[in-house]
Amino acid sequence: MALKCNIGAAGKAARLRVGLLGVAGGIGLALVTATGIVPSIAWWAALGSIAGGSFAIWEARAGWCVVRAMGFKTPM
C-alpha cells in the first residue's frame, strides 16, 4: 500500500512541532522517572509519549496523516 500525501506544508509543520514536543516530553519524563521522583509506572507514559511523538515526526516527514486517511477532516 503506497501512502499518498494528504497534508500540506502547514499540517507537516504542526505535526513536526507536536512530534518534537512529544519526544522531548517523553525523554524528560523518563529522566524524572529514572531519578525516582515519580513512580515507576510513569515508564509506560514516557514510552508512549516517545512512540507517539516519533510517529508524528514520521507523519510530518511522509506528508501523510492517519486521521485524514480514515476520512476525518482536520483543520490544517
GUZAKE-257547 format. One record per atom (N, C-alpha, C): residue in three letters; atom name; x, y, z. Coordinates in steps of 0.05 Angstrom, whole numbers, plus 5000, padded with zeros to 4 digits. Layout:
REM residues N
<aa->ALA; at->CA; east->X; north->Y; up->Z>
...
***
This chain:
REM residues 76
<aa->MET; at->N; east->5017; north->4977; up->5000>
<aa->MET; at->CA; east->5000; north->5000; up->5000>
<aa->MET; at->C; east->5018; north->5025; up->5000>
<aa->ALA; at->N; east->5015; north->5041; up->4980>
<aa->ALA; at->CA; east->5030; north->5066; up->4978>
<aa->ALA; at->C; east->5015; north->5088; up->4993>
<aa->LEU; at->N; east->5030; north->5103; up->5008>
<aa->LEU; at->CA; east->5018; north->5126; up->5022>
<aa->LEU; at->C; east->5018; north->5150; up->5004>
<aa->LYS; at->N; east->4994; north->5162; up->5001>
<aa->LYS; at->CA; east->4991; north->5186; up->4985>
<aa->LYS; at->C; east->4992; north->5210; up->5003>
<aa->CYS; at->N; east->5007; north->5230; up->4995>
<aa->CYS; at->CA; east->5008; north->5255; up->5011>
<aa->CYS; at->C; east->4980; north->5266; up->5015>
<aa->ASN; at->N; east->4972; north->5271; up->5040>
<aa->ASN; at->CA; east->4946; north->5281; up->5045>
<aa->ASN; at->C; east->4946; north->5306; up->5064>
<aa->ILE; at->N; east->4969; north->5317; up->5069>
<aa->ILE; at->CA; east->4971; north->5342; up->5085>
<aa->ILE; at->C; east->4989; north->5362; up->5071>
<aa->GLY; at->N; east->4985; north->5387; up->5076>
<aa->GLY; at->CA; east->5001; north->5408; up->5064>
<aa->GLY; at->C; east->5024; north->5416; up->5082>
<aa->ALA; at->N; east->5037; north->5438; up->5075>
<aa->ALA; at->CA; east->5060; north->5447; up->5090>
<aa->ALA; at->C; east->5053; north->5455; up->5119>
<aa->ALA; at->N; east->5030; north->5468; up->5122>
<aa->ALA; at->CA; east->5022; north->5476; up->5150>
<aa->ALA; at->C; east->5017; north->5451; up->5167>
<aa->GLY; at->N; east->5005; north->5431; up->5156>
<aa->GLY; at->CA; east->5000; north->5406; up->5171>
<aa->GLY; at->C; east->5026; north->5392; up->5178>
<aa->LYS; at->N; east->5044; north->5392; up->5159>
<aa->LYS; at->CA; east->5070; north->5379; up->5164>
<aa->LYS; at->C; east->5085; north->5393; up->5187>
<aa->ALA; at->N; east->5085; north->5420; up->5186>
<aa->ALA; at->CA; east->5098; north->5436; up->5206>
<aa->ALA; at->C; east->5086; north->5431; up->5234>
<aa->ALA; at->N; east->5059; north->5430; up->5235>
<aa->ALA; at->CA; east->5045; north->5426; up->5260>
<aa->ALA; at->C; east->5052; north->5398; up->5271>
<aa->ARG; at->N; east->5052; north->5378; up->5254>
<aa->ARG; at->CA; east->5058; north->5351; up->5264>
<aa->ARG; at->C; east->5087; north->5348; up->5273>
<aa->LEU; at->N; east->5105; north->5362; up->5259>
<aa->LEU; at->CA; east->5133; north->5362; up->5267>
<aa->LEU; at->C; east->5136; north->5374; up->5295>
<aa->ARG; at->N; east->5123; north->5397; up->5300>
<aa->ARG; at->CA; east->5124; north->5410; up->5326>
<aa->ARG; at->C; east->5113; north->5392; up->5348>
<aa->VAL; at->N; east->5090; north->5381; up->5343>
<aa->VAL; at->CA; east->5077; north->5363; up->5363>
<aa->VAL; at->C; east->5095; north->5339; up->5368>
<aa->GLY; at->N; east->5106; north->5328; up->5347>
<aa->GLY; at->CA; east->5124; north->5305; up->5350>
<aa->GLY; at->C; east->5149; north->5311; up->5366>
<aa->LEU; at->N; east->5161; north->5333; up->5360>
<aa->LEU; at->CA; east->5185; north->5341; up->5376>
<aa->LEU; at->C; east->5179; north->5346; up->5405>
<aa->LEU; at->N; east->5156; north->5359; up->5410>
<aa->LEU; at->CA; east->5148; north->5363; up->5438>
<aa->LEU; at->C; east->5141; north->5337; up->5452>
<aa->GLY; at->N; east->5129; north->5319; up->5438>
<aa->GLY; at->CA; east->5123; north->5293; up->5450>
<aa->GLY; at->C; east->5148; north->5277; up->5457>
<aa->VAL; at->N; east->5167; north->5276; up->5439>
<aa->VAL; at->CA; east->5192; north->5262; up->5444>
<aa->VAL; at->C; east->5207; north->5275; up->5467>
<aa->ALA; at->N; east->5209; north->5302; up->5466>
<aa->ALA; at->CA; east->5223; north->5316; up->5487>
<aa->ALA; at->C; east->5209; north->5312; up->5515>
<aa->GLY; at->N; east->5183; north->5313; up->5515>
<aa->GLY; at->CA; east->5168; north->5309; up->5540>
<aa->GLY; at->C; east->5172; north->5280; up->5550>
<aa->GLY; at->N; east->5172; north->5261; up->5532>
<aa->GLY; at->CA; east->5176; north->5233; up->5540>
<aa->GLY; at->C; east->5204; north->5229; up->5551>
<aa->ILE; at->N; east->5224; north->5241; up->5539>
<aa->ILE; at->CA; east->5251; north->5239; up->5549>
<aa->ILE; at->C; east->5253; north->5252; up->5577>
<aa->GLY; at->N; east->5241; north->5275; up->5579>
<aa->GLY; at->CA; east->5240; north->5289; up->5606>
<aa->GLY; at->C; east->5227; north->5272; up->5627>
<aa->LEU; at->N; east->5204; north->5260; up->5620>
<aa->LEU; at->CA; east->5190; north->5243; up->5639>
<aa->LEU; at->C; east->5207; north->5218; up->5646>
<aa->ALA; at->N; east->5221; north->5207; up->5626>
<aa->ALA; at->CA; east->5238; north->5184; up->5631>
<aa->ALA; at->C; east->5261; north->5191; up->5650>
<aa->LEU; at->N; east->5272; north->5215; up->5647>
<aa->LEU; at->CA; east->5294; north->5224; up->5665>
<aa->LEU; at->C; east->5283; north->5227; up->5693>
<aa->VAL; at->N; east->5260; north->5239; up->5696>
<aa->VAL; at->CA; east->5248; north->5244; up->5722>
<aa->VAL; at->C; east->5241; north->5217; up->5735>
<aa->THR; at->N; east->5231; north->5198; up->5719>
<aa->THR; at->CA; east->5225; north->5172; up->5729>
<aa->THR; at->C; east->5250; north->5157; up->5738>
<aa->ALA; at->N; east->5271; north->5160; up->5722>
<aa->ALA; at->CA; east->5296; north->5146; up->5729>
<aa->ALA; at->C; east->5308; north->5156; up->5755>
<aa->THR; at->N; east->5304; north->5181; up->5762>
<aa->THR; at->CA; east->5314; north->5191; up->5787>
<aa->THR; at->C; east->5297; north->5184; up->5811>
<aa->GLY; at->N; east->5273; north->5173; up->5806>
<aa->GLY; at->CA; east->5256; north->5164; up->5828>
<aa->GLY; at->C; east->5237; north->5185; up->5838>
<aa->ILE; at->N; east->5234; north->5207; up->5824>
<aa->ILE; at->CA; east->5216; north->5229; up->5833>
<aa->ILE; at->C; east->5187; north->5221; up->5829>
<aa->VAL; at->N; east->5182; north->5207; up->5807>
<aa->VAL; at->CA; east->5155; north->5197; up->5802>
<aa->VAL; at->C; east->5155; north->5166; up->5803>
<aa->PRO; at->N; east->5132; north->5154; up->5807>
<aa->PRO; at->CA; east->5131; north->5124; up->5809>
<aa->PRO; at->C; east->5140; north->5111; up->5783>
<aa->SER; at->N; east->5149; north->5086; up->5785>
<aa->SER; at->CA; east->5159; north->5072; up->5762>
<aa->SER; at->C; east->5138; north->5067; up->5740>
<aa->ILE; at->N; east->5113; north->5069; up->5747>
<aa->ILE; at->CA; east->5092; north->5065; up->5727>
<aa->ILE; at->C; east->5094; north->5086; up->5705>
<aa->ALA; at->N; east->5107; north->5109; up->5710>
<aa->ALA; at->CA; east->5110; north->5130; up->5691>
<aa->ALA; at->C; east->5127; north->5122; up->5667>
<aa->TRP; at->N; east->5142; north->5099; up->5669>
<aa->TRP; at->CA; east->5157; north->5090; up->5646>
<aa->TRP; at->C; east->5139; north->5085; up->5623>
<aa->TRP; at->N; east->5115; north->5075; up->5628>
<aa->TRP; at->CA; east->5096; north->5070; up->5606>
<aa->TRP; at->C; east->5087; north->5096; up->5593>
<aa->ALA; at->N; east->5083; north->5116; up->5608>
<aa->ALA; at->CA; east->5075; north->5142; up->5597>
<aa->ALA; at->C; east->5098; north->5154; up->5581>
<aa->ALA; at->N; east->5123; north->5151; up->5591>
<aa->ALA; at->CA; east->5146; north->5162; up->5577>
<aa->ALA; at->C; east->5149; north->5147; up->5550>
<aa->LEU; at->N; east->5147; north->5121; up->5551>
<aa->LEU; at->CA; east->5149; north->5105; up->5526>
<aa->LEU; at->C; east->5127; north->5112; up->5506>
<aa->GLY; at->N; east->5103; north->5115; up->5516>
<aa->GLY; at->CA; east->5081; north->5122; up->5499>
<aa->GLY; at->C; east->5084; north->5150; up->5486>
<aa->SER; at->N; east->5094; north->5169; up->5502>
<aa->SER; at->CA; east->5099; north->5196; up->5492>
<aa->SER; at->C; east->5121; north->5196; up->5470>
<aa->ILE; at->N; east->5142; north->5181; up->5475>
<aa->ILE; at->CA; east->5164; north->5179; up->5455>
<aa->ILE; at->C; east->5154; north->5165; up->5430>
<aa->ALA; at->N; east->5139; north->5144; up->5433>
<aa->ALA; at->CA; east->5129; north->5130; up->5409>
<aa->ALA; at->C; east->5109; north->5147; up->5394>
<aa->GLY; at->N; east->5091; north->5160; up->5407>
<aa->GLY; at->CA; east->5072; north->5178; up->5394>
<aa->GLY; at->C; east->5085; north->5201; up->5380>
<aa->GLY; at->N; east->5105; north->5213; up->5394>
<aa->GLY; at->CA; east->5120; north->5235; up->5382>
<aa->GLY; at->C; east->5135; north->5226; up->5358>
<aa->SER; at->N; east->5147; north->5203; up->5359>
<aa->SER; at->CA; east->5162; north->5192; up->5336>
<aa->SER; at->C; east->5144; north->5187; up->5313>
<aa->PHE; at->N; east->5120; north->5177; up->5318>
<aa->PHE; at->CA; east->5101; north->5173; up->5296>
<aa->PHE; at->C; east->5092; north->5199; up->5284>
<aa->ALA; at->N; east->5088; north->5220; up->5300>
<aa->ALA; at->CA; east->5081; north->5246; up->5289>
<aa->ALA; at->C; east->5103; north->5258; up->5272>
<aa->ILE; at->N; east->5128; north->5254; up->5280>
<aa->ILE; at->CA; east->5151; north->5263; up->5264>
<aa->ILE; at->C; east->5151; north->5248; up->5238>
<aa->TRP; at->N; east->5146; north->5222; up->5239>
<aa->TRP; at->CA; east->5145; north->5206; up->5214>
<aa->TRP; at->C; east->5123; north->5216; up->5196>
<aa->GLU; at->N; east->5099; north->5222; up->5207>
<aa->GLU; at->CA; east->5077; north->5233; up->5191>
<aa->GLU; at->C; east->5085; north->5259; up->5178>
<aa->ALA; at->N; east->5099; north->5276; up->5192>
<aa->ALA; at->CA; east->5107; north->5301; up->5181>
<aa->ALA; at->C; east->5127; north->5297; up->5158>
<aa->ARG; at->N; east->5145; north->5278; up->5162>
<aa->ARG; at->CA; east->5165; north->5273; up->5141>
<aa->ARG; at->C; east->5152; north->5260; up->5116>
<aa->ALA; at->N; east->5133; north->5242; up->5121>
<aa->ALA; at->CA; east->5120; north->5228; up->5098>
<aa->ALA; at->C; east->5098; north->5245; up->5085>
<aa->GLY; at->N; east->5088; north->5265; up->5099>
<aa->GLY; at->CA; east->5067; north->5282; up->5088>
<aa->GLY; at->C; east->5040; north->5267; up->5089>
<aa->TRP; at->N; east->5037; north->5249; up->5107>
<aa->TRP; at->CA; east->5013; north->5232; up->5108>
<aa->TRP; at->C; east->5003; north->5232; up->5137>
<aa->CYS; at->N; east->4977; north->5234; up->5139>
<aa->CYS; at->CA; east->4964; north->5235; up->5165>
<aa->CYS; at->C; east->4944; north->5211; up->5168>
<aa->VAL; at->N; east->4947; north->5195; up->5188>
<aa->VAL; at->CA; east->4930; north->5172; up->5192>
<aa->VAL; at->C; east->4901; north->5181; up->5197>
<aa->VAL; at->N; east->4896; north->5203; up->5211>
<aa->VAL; at->CA; east->4869; north->5212; up->5216>
<aa->VAL; at->C; east->4855; north->5220; up->5190>
<aa->ARG; at->N; east->4870; north->5234; up->5173>
<aa->ARG; at->CA; east->4858; north->5242; up->5147>
<aa->ARG; at->C; east->4854; north->5218; up->5129>
<aa->ALA; at->N; east->4872; north->5198; up->5131>
<aa->ALA; at->CA; east->4869; north->5174; up->5115>
<aa->ALA; at->C; east->4844; north->5159; up->5123>
<aa->MET; at->N; east->4834; north->5162; up->5148>
<aa->MET; at->CA; east->4810; north->5148; up->5156>
<aa->MET; at->C; east->4785; north->5163; up->5148>
<aa->GLY; at->N; east->4788; north->5187; up->5136>
<aa->GLY; at->CA; east->4765; north->5202; up->5126>
<aa->GLY; at->C; east->4757; north->5226; up->5143>
<aa->PHE; at->N; east->4771; north->5231; up->5165>
<aa->PHE; at->CA; east->4764; north->5254; up->5181>
<aa->PHE; at->C; east->4777; north->5279; up->5169>
<aa->LYS; at->N; east->4764; north->5302; up->5170>
<aa->LYS; at->CA; east->4775; north->5327; up->5161>
<aa->LYS; at->C; east->4788; north->5342; up->5184>
<aa->THR; at->N; east->4813; north->5349; up->5181>
<aa->THR; at->CA; east->4827; north->5364; up->5202>
<aa->THR; at->C; east->4830; north->5393; up->5193>
<aa->PRO; at->N; east->4832; north->5412; up->5211>
<aa->PRO; at->CA; east->4832; north->5440; up->5203>
<aa->PRO; at->C; east->4857; north->5449; up->5187>
<aa->MET; at->N; east->4879; north->5434; up->5188>
<aa->MET; at->CA; east->4903; north->5442; up->5173>
<aa->MET; at->C; east->4906; north->5426; up->5149>
***
